[in-house]
Each structure stands twice: as structure tokens, then as C-alpha cells.
Amino acid sequence: MSRFSNFQKSASTTRKSINRVPSPTLAIGVPWVSVILASILPGVLVIASAPIMPPMGFLLFISWRQLRPGLLPVWSGLPLGLVDDLYSGQPFGSAALLWSVSAIVTDVVEARLPWRSFLTEWLVASGMIAVYIVMGLALANWAGASTPLKVVAPLIMIAILVYPLAGRIVAFFDRIRLTPFVEIS
């Protein structure tokens, strides 16, 4: 009798998932669209003379690369960085270069440290965030700006502290990305 009830219970849970698969469009498109929208977001919300919004596009890009290492290919830093360059006001190509380098660094870290913890990923991301912001400042100063490093120091701290929130946002988008829909065959 108990065998039959166990079978009935497992059949009812299996029946709910028959004909349900994740949408290929969502599975591929959500990471790209989320990073693009996050790149546009800081310029839409606040217009200021000094940077106060963390680079959300970069934070989501690093979060996607750490959460799902094979999802965004290594070359994805180039087009996503170019989109970020269009909206950030940085010299054109600076984010494309820095995002591509950070994608390569993320792959190297993934190969060297296959078992990571939250702390390890946060430390790696913190280093990449700090280097990204400082190198972005250096490239902007090289292109003609004259901003001292002390202006972006609070931005670096804010971005490092906001990174876990970016990871939670990416995890939410990942659940949306893998939502099963009815498959029509």
C-alpha cells in the first residue's frame, strides 16, 4: 500500500514537469539584456559631476561570469563593453578593453581555483572592480580629463559593497532564465 502511495506522489510531481522546458531565447538572452540594461541604468538615474553610482553593468557582467562561467563567452566583454562605453561617458573602447581583460582574468581564476567560496569570489571581484575603476580613471585622464584618484575612492568602496547585491540580482535573473515553459511539439 505504501509503495503505491509513493508511486502516486512521484507521478503527480513528475506530471507537473512533463512538456516543460526553459525557453532558449530567455536562456541565451537574459544575461546579455540584463548587463546592457545595467550599463544604461547609472546614467538614467542620476546626473552628477562626480561618479556616485557604481558601474552596475560591470558588476552584473562579473557576477554572470562567476555564477555561470560558461554562459557568457570570453569575447562577450568586447560588445558589452562597447555598449557600456556608449552610455558611461568613458573614452570609447576603454570599457571594451577592460571588460575583455576581466573576462580573461575570470577564466584564469576559474581554471586555477575550481572550488571557490563566496569570500573568494567577492575578493576576486573586489580586486577586479578596483582595478576597473582606477584604470577607467587613468584612461579618462589620458584622454584629457584631470580627475584625482581621491574622487573615485568612495565609488570603489560603494561598488565593492554593492557587489553581493549584484550577485543576488544575477541569481534572480538566472531563475527567470531557467523558468520552464510549455513545449509545443
C-alpha atoms as an extended CHARMM CRD file, in Angstrom:
* protein
*
       185  EXT
         1         1  MET       CA              0.0000000000        0.0000000000        0.0000000000  PROA      1               0.0000000000
         2         2  SER       CA              2.7520000000        2.4690000000        0.8840000000  PROA      2               0.0000000000
         3         3  ARG       CA              4.5960000000        1.6590000000       -2.3620000000  PROA      3               0.0000000000
         4         4  PHE       CA              1.5620000000        2.6520000000       -4.3680000000  PROA      4               0.0000000000
         5         5  SER       CA              1.1460000000        5.9330000000       -2.4830000000  PROA      5               0.0000000000
         6         6  ASN       CA              4.8400000000        6.7510000000       -3.0530000000  PROA      6               0.0000000000
         7         7  PHE       CA              4.4320000000        5.9830000000       -6.7460000000  PROA      7               0.0000000000
         8         8  GLN       CA              1.3190000000        8.1300000000       -6.8970000000  PROA      8               0.0000000000
         9         9  LYS       CA              3.1210000000       11.0160000000       -5.1860000000  PROA      9               0.0000000000
        10        10  SER       CA              6.1060000000       10.8020000000       -7.5480000000  PROA      10              0.0000000000
        11        11  ALA       CA              3.8050000000       10.5300000000      -10.5770000000  PROA      11              0.0000000000
        12        12  SER       CA              1.9530000000       13.6820000000       -9.5780000000  PROA      12              0.0000000000
        13        13  THR       CA              5.1960000000       15.6690000000       -9.1880000000  PROA      13              0.0000000000
        14        14  THR       CA              6.5250000000       14.3160000000      -12.4840000000  PROA      14              0.0000000000
        15        15  ARG       CA              3.3120000000       15.1350000000      -14.2830000000  PROA      15              0.0000000000
        16        16  LYS       CA              3.7520000000       18.8060000000      -13.4490000000  PROA      16              0.0000000000
        17        17  SER       CA              7.0720000000       18.9540000000      -15.2740000000  PROA      17              0.0000000000
        18        18  ILE       CA              6.1990000000       16.9740000000      -18.4070000000  PROA      18              0.0000000000
        19        19  ASN       CA              6.3210000000       19.1340000000      -21.5460000000  PROA      19              0.0000000000
        20        20  ARG       CA              8.1070000000       21.9330000000      -19.6870000000  PROA      20              0.0000000000
        21        21  VAL       CA             11.4920000000       23.2320000000      -20.8260000000  PROA      21              0.0000000000
        22        22  PRO       CA             13.3370000000       26.5320000000      -20.4410000000  PROA      22              0.0000000000
        23        23  SER       CA             12.9150000000       28.9290000000      -23.3460000000  PROA      23              0.0000000000
        24        24  PRO       CA             16.0940000000       29.0290000000      -25.4820000000  PROA      24              0.0000000000
        25        25  THR       CA             15.5160000000       32.7240000000      -26.1400000000  PROA      25              0.0000000000
        26        26  LEU       CA             15.3840000000       33.5220000000      -22.4260000000  PROA      26              0.0000000000
        27        27  ALA       CA             18.2400000000       31.1450000000      -21.6320000000  PROA      27              0.0000000000
        28        28  ILE       CA             20.5510000000       32.9650000000      -24.0380000000  PROA      28              0.0000000000
        29        29  GLY       CA             19.1580000000       36.4970000000      -23.9890000000  PROA      29              0.0000000000
        30        30  VAL       CA             18.5970000000       37.2840000000      -20.3070000000  PROA      30              0.0000000000
        31        31  PRO       CA             22.3170000000       37.6090000000      -19.3770000000  PROA      31              0.0000000000
        32        32  TRP       CA             23.0370000000       39.8920000000      -22.3300000000  PROA      32              0.0000000000
        33        33  VAL       CA             19.9680000000       42.0850000000      -21.8370000000  PROA      33              0.0000000000
        34        34  SER       CA             20.4650000000       42.3480000000      -18.0650000000  PROA      34              0.0000000000
        35        35  VAL       CA             24.0680000000       43.5400000000      -18.4750000000  PROA      35              0.0000000000
        36        36  ILE       CA             23.0600000000       46.0400000000      -21.1770000000  PROA      36              0.0000000000
        37        37  LEU       CA             20.2180000000       47.4460000000      -19.0640000000  PROA      37              0.0000000000
        38        38  ALA       CA             22.5160000000       47.6500000000      -16.0400000000  PROA      38              0.0000000000
        39        39  SER       CA             25.0230000000       49.6120000000      -18.1420000000  PROA      39              0.0000000000
        40        40  ILE       CA             22.3280000000       52.1020000000      -19.0920000000  PROA      40              0.0000000000
        41        41  LEU       CA             20.9150000000       52.3910000000      -15.5350000000  PROA      41              0.0000000000
        42        42  PRO       CA             23.5520000000       54.6100000000      -13.7980000000  PROA      42              0.0000000000
        43        43  GLY       CA             23.2420000000       57.3520000000      -16.4100000000  PROA      43              0.0000000000
        44        44  VAL       CA             19.4540000000       57.3790000000      -16.2980000000  PROA      44              0.0000000000
        45        45  LEU       CA             19.0070000000       57.6630000000      -12.5430000000  PROA      45              0.0000000000
        46        46  VAL       CA             21.4640000000       60.3890000000      -11.5650000000  PROA      46              0.0000000000
        47        47  ILE       CA             23.3810000000       63.0830000000      -13.3720000000  PROA      47              0.0000000000
        48        48  ALA       CA             26.2730000000       64.2980000000      -11.2240000000  PROA      48              0.0000000000
        49        49  SER       CA             29.6260000000       65.9940000000      -11.5980000000  PROA      49              0.0000000000
        50        50  ALA       CA             31.4050000000       63.1600000000       -9.7820000000  PROA      50              0.0000000000
        51        51  PRO       CA             30.7840000000       59.4280000000      -10.1020000000  PROA      51              0.0000000000
        52        52  ILE       CA             28.4500000000       58.2330000000       -7.3510000000  PROA      52              0.0000000000
        53        53  MET       CA             26.7230000000       55.2450000000       -8.9890000000  PROA      53              0.0000000000
        54        54  PRO       CA             28.7630000000       52.0470000000       -9.1650000000  PROA      54              0.0000000000
        55        55  PRO       CA             29.3280000000       50.5690000000      -12.6260000000  PROA      55              0.0000000000
        56        56  MET       CA             26.3050000000       48.2440000000      -12.4690000000  PROA      56              0.0000000000
        57        57  GLY       CA             26.8930000000       46.8180000000      -15.9370000000  PROA      57              0.0000000000
        58        58  PHE       CA             30.3780000000       45.7090000000      -14.9640000000  PROA      58              0.0000000000
        59        59  LEU       CA             29.1580000000       44.3210000000      -11.6400000000  PROA      59              0.0000000000
        60        60  LEU       CA             26.4790000000       42.2380000000      -13.3590000000  PROA      60              0.0000000000
        61        61  PHE       CA             28.9620000000       41.1320000000      -16.0300000000  PROA      61              0.0000000000
        62        62  ILE       CA             31.3850000000       39.8500000000      -13.3760000000  PROA      62              0.0000000000
        63        63  SER       CA             28.5050000000       38.2670000000      -11.4540000000  PROA      63              0.0000000000
        64        64  TRP       CA             27.3020000000       36.3850000000      -14.5380000000  PROA      64              0.0000000000
        65        65  ARG       CA             30.8540000000       35.2370000000      -15.2870000000  PROA      65              0.0000000000
        66        66  GLN       CA             31.2390000000       33.9350000000      -11.7280000000  PROA      66              0.0000000000
        67        67  LEU       CA             27.7710000000       32.4250000000      -11.2940000000  PROA      67              0.0000000000
        68        68  ARG       CA             27.6180000000       30.7060000000      -14.7020000000  PROA      68              0.0000000000
        69        69  PRO       CA             31.1920000000       30.5360000000      -16.0390000000  PROA      69              0.0000000000
        70        70  GLY       CA             30.3980000000       29.1670000000      -19.4960000000  PROA      70              0.0000000000
        71        71  LEU       CA             27.2790000000       31.2040000000      -20.1770000000  PROA      71              0.0000000000
        72        72  LEU       CA             28.8640000000       34.4460000000      -21.3950000000  PROA      72              0.0000000000
        73        73  PRO       CA             31.8160000000       33.6170000000      -23.6410000000  PROA      73              0.0000000000
        74        74  VAL       CA             35.1920000000       35.2760000000      -23.1670000000  PROA      74              0.0000000000
        75        75  TRP       CA             34.6320000000       37.5250000000      -26.1850000000  PROA      75              0.0000000000
        76        76  SER       CA             31.3910000000       38.8930000000      -24.6750000000  PROA      76              0.0000000000
        77        77  GLY       CA             33.3910000000       41.5780000000      -22.8770000000  PROA      77              0.0000000000
        78        78  LEU       CA             34.0130000000       43.3520000000      -26.1810000000  PROA      78              0.0000000000
        79        79  PRO       CA             30.4190000000       44.0140000000      -27.3460000000  PROA      79              0.0000000000
        80        80  LEU       CA             29.0690000000       44.5200000000      -23.8280000000  PROA      80              0.0000000000
        81        81  GLY       CA             31.9390000000       46.8810000000      -23.0340000000  PROA      81              0.0000000000
        82        82  LEU       CA             31.2400000000       48.8610000000      -26.1960000000  PROA      82              0.0000000000
        83        83  VAL       CA             27.5980000000       49.2510000000      -25.1400000000  PROA      83              0.0000000000
        84        84  ASP       CA             28.7920000000       50.4290000000      -21.7280000000  PROA      84              0.0000000000
        85        85  ASP       CA             31.1420000000       52.9100000000      -23.4090000000  PROA      85              0.0000000000
        86        86  LEU       CA             28.2180000000       54.4400000000      -25.2830000000  PROA      86              0.0000000000
        87        87  TYR       CA             26.3310000000       55.1990000000      -22.0550000000  PROA      87              0.0000000000
        88        88  SER       CA             29.0560000000       55.7520000000      -19.4490000000  PROA      88              0.0000000000
        89        89  GLY       CA             30.8470000000       58.7260000000      -20.9580000000  PROA      89              0.0000000000
        90        90  GLN       CA             34.2170000000       56.9980000000      -20.7870000000  PROA      90              0.0000000000
        91        91  PRO       CA             36.5550000000       57.2110000000      -23.7890000000  PROA      91              0.0000000000
        92        92  PHE       CA             35.2140000000       54.8740000000      -26.4550000000  PROA      92              0.0000000000
        93        93  GLY       CA             36.8360000000       51.4490000000      -26.2020000000  PROA      93              0.0000000000
        94        94  SER       CA             38.0340000000       51.7250000000      -22.6120000000  PROA      94              0.0000000000
        95        95  ALA       CA             35.2760000000       49.5480000000      -21.1340000000  PROA      95              0.0000000000
        96        96  ALA       CA             35.5610000000       47.1400000000      -24.0680000000  PROA      96              0.0000000000
        97        97  LEU       CA             39.2500000000       46.6730000000      -23.2670000000  PROA      97              0.0000000000
        98        98  LEU       CA             38.7910000000       46.4490000000      -19.5050000000  PROA      98              0.0000000000
        99        99  TRP       CA             35.7710000000       44.1100000000      -19.6970000000  PROA      99              0.0000000000
       100       100  SER       CA             37.6340000000       41.8140000000      -22.1000000000  PROA      100             0.0000000000
       101       101  VAL       CA             40.6370000000       41.6880000000      -19.7720000000  PROA      101             0.0000000000
       102       102  SER       CA             38.3850000000       40.9980000000      -16.7850000000  PROA      102             0.0000000000
       103       103  ALA       CA             36.6670000000       38.1590000000      -18.7000000000  PROA      103             0.0000000000
       104       104  ILE       CA             40.0820000000       36.6070000000      -19.3400000000  PROA      104             0.0000000000
       105       105  VAL       CA             41.0610000000       37.0690000000      -15.6770000000  PROA      105             0.0000000000
       106       106  THR       CA             37.8000000000       35.4420000000      -14.5940000000  PROA      106             0.0000000000
       107       107  ASP       CA             38.5420000000       32.4460000000      -16.8130000000  PROA      107             0.0000000000
       108       108  VAL       CA             42.0670000000       32.1400000000      -15.4110000000  PROA      108             0.0000000000
       109       109  VAL       CA             40.7400000000       32.2820000000      -11.8420000000  PROA      109             0.0000000000
       110       110  GLU       CA             38.0890000000       29.6930000000      -12.7480000000  PROA      110             0.0000000000
       111       111  ALA       CA             40.8050000000       27.3680000000      -14.0660000000  PROA      111             0.0000000000
       112       112  ARG       CA             43.1370000000       27.9060000000      -11.0900000000  PROA      112             0.0000000000
       113       113  LEU       CA             40.5160000000       27.8060000000       -8.3140000000  PROA      113             0.0000000000
       114       114  PRO       CA             37.8140000000       25.3060000000       -9.2880000000  PROA      114             0.0000000000
       115       115  TRP       CA             36.4650000000       25.2020000000       -5.7040000000  PROA      115             0.0000000000
       116       116  ARG       CA             35.5610000000       28.6550000000       -4.5280000000  PROA      116             0.0000000000
       117       117  SER       CA             33.5290000000       30.1750000000       -1.7440000000  PROA      117             0.0000000000
       118       118  PHE       CA             31.5680000000       33.3860000000       -1.5050000000  PROA      118             0.0000000000
       119       119  LEU       CA             34.5070000000       35.1050000000        0.1510000000  PROA      119             0.0000000000
       120       120  THR       CA             36.9140000000       34.0510000000       -2.6030000000  PROA      120             0.0000000000
       121       121  GLU       CA             34.5800000000       35.2720000000       -5.3390000000  PROA      121             0.0000000000
       122       122  TRP       CA             33.9820000000       38.5470000000       -3.5090000000  PROA      122             0.0000000000
       123       123  LEU       CA             37.7350000000       39.1230000000       -3.0770000000  PROA      123             0.0000000000
       124       124  VAL       CA             38.4170000000       38.3750000000       -6.7550000000  PROA      124             0.0000000000
       125       125  ALA       CA             35.5400000000       40.6190000000       -7.8160000000  PROA      125             0.0000000000
       126       126  SER       CA             36.6980000000       43.3580000000       -5.4170000000  PROA      126             0.0000000000
       127       127  GLY       CA             40.1330000000       43.3450000000       -6.9860000000  PROA      127             0.0000000000
       128       128  MET       CA             38.6890000000       43.4850000000      -10.4940000000  PROA      128             0.0000000000
       129       129  ILE       CA             36.2750000000       46.2750000000       -9.5320000000  PROA      129             0.0000000000
       130       130  ALA       CA             39.0410000000       48.3890000000       -8.0070000000  PROA      130             0.0000000000
       131       131  VAL       CA             41.3400000000       47.8570000000      -10.9810000000  PROA      131             0.0000000000
       132       132  TYR       CA             38.4760000000       48.5520000000      -13.4150000000  PROA      132             0.0000000000
       133       133  ILE       CA             37.5650000000       51.8700000000      -11.7960000000  PROA      133             0.0000000000
       134       134  VAL       CA             41.1880000000       53.0200000000      -11.4010000000  PROA      134             0.0000000000
       135       135  MET       CA             42.0930000000       52.0240000000      -14.9710000000  PROA      135             0.0000000000
       136       136  GLY       CA             38.9240000000       53.7130000000      -16.2630000000  PROA      136             0.0000000000
       137       137  LEU       CA             40.0280000000       56.8760000000      -14.4510000000  PROA      137             0.0000000000
       138       138  ALA       CA             43.5460000000       56.5390000000      -15.8690000000  PROA      138             0.0000000000
       139       139  LEU       CA             42.2230000000       56.1310000000      -19.4230000000  PROA      139             0.0000000000
       140       140  ALA       CA             39.8780000000       59.1040000000      -18.9850000000  PROA      140             0.0000000000
       141       141  ASN       CA             42.7320000000       61.2370000000      -17.6290000000  PROA      141             0.0000000000
       142       142  TRP       CA             44.9350000000       60.1280000000      -20.5070000000  PROA      142             0.0000000000
       143       143  ALA       CA             42.1810000000       61.2130000000      -22.9310000000  PROA      143             0.0000000000
       144       144  GLY       CA             42.0750000000       64.7130000000      -21.4490000000  PROA      144             0.0000000000
       145       145  ALA       CA             40.2490000000       64.6450000000      -18.1170000000  PROA      145             0.0000000000
       146       146  SER       CA             42.0000000000       65.7610000000      -14.9490000000  PROA      146             0.0000000000
       147       147  THR       CA             40.3300000000       63.8960000000      -12.1150000000  PROA      147             0.0000000000
       148       148  PRO       CA             42.2990000000       62.9590000000       -8.9940000000  PROA      148             0.0000000000
       149       149  LEU       CA             42.1770000000       59.4320000000       -7.6070000000  PROA      149             0.0000000000
       150       150  LYS       CA             40.5450000000       60.5970000000       -4.3550000000  PROA      150             0.0000000000
       151       151  VAL       CA             37.3290000000       61.3560000000       -6.2750000000  PROA      151             0.0000000000
       152       152  VAL       CA             36.7680000000       57.6900000000       -7.1810000000  PROA      152             0.0000000000
       153       153  ALA       CA             37.8650000000       56.1950000000       -3.8450000000  PROA      153             0.0000000000
       154       154  PRO       CA             34.3040000000       56.3220000000       -2.4030000000  PROA      154             0.0000000000
       155       155  LEU       CA             32.9880000000       54.8500000000       -5.6590000000  PROA      155             0.0000000000
       156       156  ILE       CA             35.3480000000       51.8930000000       -5.3190000000  PROA      156             0.0000000000
       157       157  MET       CA             34.1180000000       51.2210000000       -1.7800000000  PROA      157             0.0000000000
       158       158  ILE       CA             30.4590000000       51.5710000000       -2.8000000000  PROA      158             0.0000000000
       159       159  ALA       CA             30.9400000000       49.2430000000       -5.7700000000  PROA      159             0.0000000000
       160       160  ILE       CA             32.6700000000       46.6000000000       -3.6310000000  PROA      160             0.0000000000
       161       161  LEU       CA             29.8950000000       46.7660000000       -1.0430000000  PROA      161             0.0000000000
       162       162  VAL       CA             27.1510000000       46.6360000000       -3.7040000000  PROA      162             0.0000000000
       163       163  TYR       CA             28.6820000000       43.5860000000       -5.4270000000  PROA      163             0.0000000000
       164       164  PRO       CA             26.8010000000       40.9850000000       -3.3020000000  PROA      164             0.0000000000
       165       165  LEU       CA             23.5430000000       42.7250000000       -4.2730000000  PROA      165             0.0000000000
       166       166  ALA       CA             24.5640000000       42.4290000000       -7.9160000000  PROA      166             0.0000000000
       167       167  GLY       CA             25.1480000000       38.7140000000       -7.3290000000  PROA      167             0.0000000000
       168       168  ARG       CA             21.6390000000       38.3620000000       -5.8750000000  PROA      168             0.0000000000
       169       169  ILE       CA             20.1840000000       40.2100000000       -8.8710000000  PROA      169             0.0000000000
       170       170  VAL       CA             22.0180000000       37.8630000000      -11.2250000000  PROA      170             0.0000000000
       171       171  ALA       CA             20.7590000000       34.8450000000       -9.2700000000  PROA      171             0.0000000000
       172       172  PHE       CA             17.1970000000       36.1770000000       -9.6330000000  PROA      172             0.0000000000
       173       173  PHE       CA             17.6820000000       36.6740000000      -13.3850000000  PROA      173             0.0000000000
       174       174  ASP       CA             19.1580000000       33.1770000000      -13.5940000000  PROA      174             0.0000000000
       175       175  ARG       CA             15.9780000000       31.7230000000      -12.0780000000  PROA      175             0.0000000000
       176       176  ILE       CA             13.9360000000       33.6940000000      -14.6170000000  PROA      176             0.0000000000
       177       177  ARG       CA             16.2320000000       32.4790000000      -17.3870000000  PROA      177             0.0000000000
       178       178  LEU       CA             15.6370000000       28.8510000000      -16.4550000000  PROA      178             0.0000000000
       179       179  THR       CA             11.8760000000       29.1000000000      -15.8910000000  PROA      179             0.0000000000
       180       180  PRO       CA             10.2250000000       26.1290000000      -17.6420000000  PROA      180             0.0000000000
       181       181  PHE       CA              7.5260000000       26.8540000000      -20.1870000000  PROA      181             0.0000000000
       182       182  VAL       CA              5.1720000000       24.5050000000      -22.0370000000  PROA      182             0.0000000000
       183       183  GLU       CA              6.9030000000       22.9410000000      -25.0060000000  PROA      183             0.0000000000
       184       184  ILE       CA              4.7390000000       22.6880000000      -28.0990000000  PROA      184             0.0000000000
       185       185  SER       CA              5.9050000000       19.9560000000      -30.4280000000  PROA      185             0.0000000000
